[in-house]
Amino acid sequence: MPGSARTTYSLYVFDRILVWPDAWKSNLPHAEAEDDEVAAWIYSCYFPRSFGGQSTCDNSAPGHQWVDAMWDVRQKYGQEYADSLMCYALKMWRDLPTKYADNFDRFFRYKLVTGETVKDNSADRYREVNEVLQHHGIDTAQP
């Protein structure tokens, strides 16, 4: 039960950060608003899992493959790296112009790169993280 309470609270927090501000933007493209909603799910599932050590969301949750992929990044590079990567991406979310709104994987990867440049600006790490993401069927190709 503690896991579901953390997830419920996380859903509230990340909706408030990522989704609610969009409600006031009449000119926001529908695809971008949907991307922010999926991202809120990813954050809401990832952080309770990182905190509690076990998944609190099932595979029907939007963006579940991202949560699994970030868990693998966490296993490979450590909790501090993966949590910080997600945190820095979230912190810079609104400051970074939206790209690839028509492809969620590319959209979220573009946002995640912000966190990556803060944590470790090496080409090797970028390539290795992309390999983990691709292993989970995530499209990281940049057109």
C-alpha positions as a printed Julia matrix, in Angstrom:
143×3 Matrix{Float64}:
  0.0    0.0     0.0
  2.79   2.55    0.64
  3.84   2.23   -3.0
  0.39   3.14   -4.28
  0.27   6.18   -1.97
  3.62   7.36   -3.35
  2.42   6.83   -6.91
 -0.84   8.69   -6.3
  1.04  11.6    -4.77
  3.55  11.51   -7.63
  0.74  11.64  -10.18
 -0.59  14.76   -8.47
  2.84  16.44   -8.31
  3.96  15.69  -11.85
  0.54  16.55  -13.32
  0.81  19.86  -11.52
  4.29  20.48  -12.93
  3.85  19.18  -16.48
  0.15  19.06  -17.36
 -1.69  21.79  -15.48
  0.3   24.72  -16.91
 -0.75  23.55  -20.38
 -4.42  23.94  -19.48
 -4.03  27.73  -19.65
 -2.35  27.74  -23.07
 -4.95  27.98  -25.81
 -2.34  27.83  -28.58
 -0.56  24.69  -27.35
 -0.59  21.96  -30.01
 -2.58  18.89  -28.99
  0.42  16.59  -29.59
  2.59  18.6   -27.2
 -0.09  18.52  -24.48
 -0.38  14.74  -24.88
  3.43  14.4   -24.69
  3.45  16.3   -21.4
  0.77  13.95  -20.05
  2.76  10.85  -20.95
  5.89  12.43  -19.45
  3.98  13.05  -16.21
  3.15   9.32  -16.11
  6.79   8.4   -16.66
  7.95  10.62  -13.81
  5.07   9.42  -11.61
  6.06   5.8   -12.12
  9.85   6.21  -12.13
 10.4    8.14   -8.91
  8.26   5.96   -6.59
 10.06   2.94   -8.06
 13.42   4.57   -7.49
 12.48   5.51   -3.93
 10.89   2.19   -2.97
 12.94  -0.18   -5.1
  9.96  -1.83   -6.76
  7.58  -0.93   -9.53
  4.27   0.62   -8.53
  2.94   0.96  -12.1
  2.03  -1.85  -14.44
  2.75  -2.21  -18.12
 -0.51  -0.52  -19.07
  0.73   2.84  -17.75
  1.59   5.3   -20.52
  5.33   5.39  -21.21
  6.04   2.2   -19.24
  8.9    1.29  -21.6
 10.61   4.55  -20.59
 10.31   3.67  -16.92
 11.83   0.25  -17.59
 14.6    1.8   -19.71
 15.42   4.39  -17.05
 15.51   1.6   -14.48
 18.14  -0.12  -16.62
 20.08   3.16  -16.84
 19.83   3.32  -13.04
 21.11  -0.26  -12.73
 24.03   0.5   -15.05
 25.08   3.95  -13.8
 23.55   4.17  -10.32
 20.55   5.75   -8.67
 22.18   9.15   -8.28
 22.93   9.39  -12.0
 19.5    8.24  -13.22
 17.52  10.26  -10.67
 19.57  13.37  -11.4
 19.18  12.86  -15.14
 15.41  12.8   -14.74
 15.44  15.68  -12.28
 17.55  18.02  -14.42
 15.42  17.26  -17.46
 12.32  18.17  -15.46
 13.92  21.32  -14.08
 14.69  22.56  -17.61
 11.43  21.28  -19.15
  9.81  24.65  -19.84
 13.08  26.41  -20.73
 13.87  24.02  -23.57
 11.92  24.59  -26.78
  9.7   21.7   -27.78
 10.95  19.53  -30.61
  9.59  16.31  -32.09
  6.1   16.73  -30.57
  4.81  14.29  -33.2
  7.05  11.47  -31.88
  6.96  10.96  -28.12
 10.18   8.95  -27.89
 12.17  11.61  -29.7
 10.38  14.37  -27.75
 11.22  12.83  -24.37
 14.77  11.9   -25.38
 15.37  15.5   -26.47
 14.19  16.7   -23.04
 16.3   14.06  -21.3
 19.45  15.2   -23.1
 19.26  18.38  -21.0
 19.77  16.32  -17.86
 22.48  14.33  -19.53
 24.52  17.41  -20.41
 24.4   18.51  -16.77
 25.34  15.08  -15.42
 27.86  13.8   -17.94
 28.56  15.53  -21.2
 30.43  12.63  -22.81
 29.68  11.16  -26.2
 30.26   7.65  -24.84
 27.62   7.99  -22.13
 25.17   9.53  -24.61
 25.68   6.57  -26.97
 25.42   4.03  -24.13
 22.18   5.52  -22.79
 20.77   5.5   -26.33
 21.65   1.81  -26.59
 19.72   1.09  -23.39
 16.73   3.05  -24.7
 16.84   1.31  -28.07
 16.96  -2.06  -26.29
 13.53  -1.15  -24.9
 12.2   -0.28  -28.37
 12.5    3.47  -27.87
 13.1    5.52  -31.02
 16.08   7.79  -30.33
 16.95   8.63  -33.94
 17.11  12.33  -34.68
 15.86  13.27  -38.18
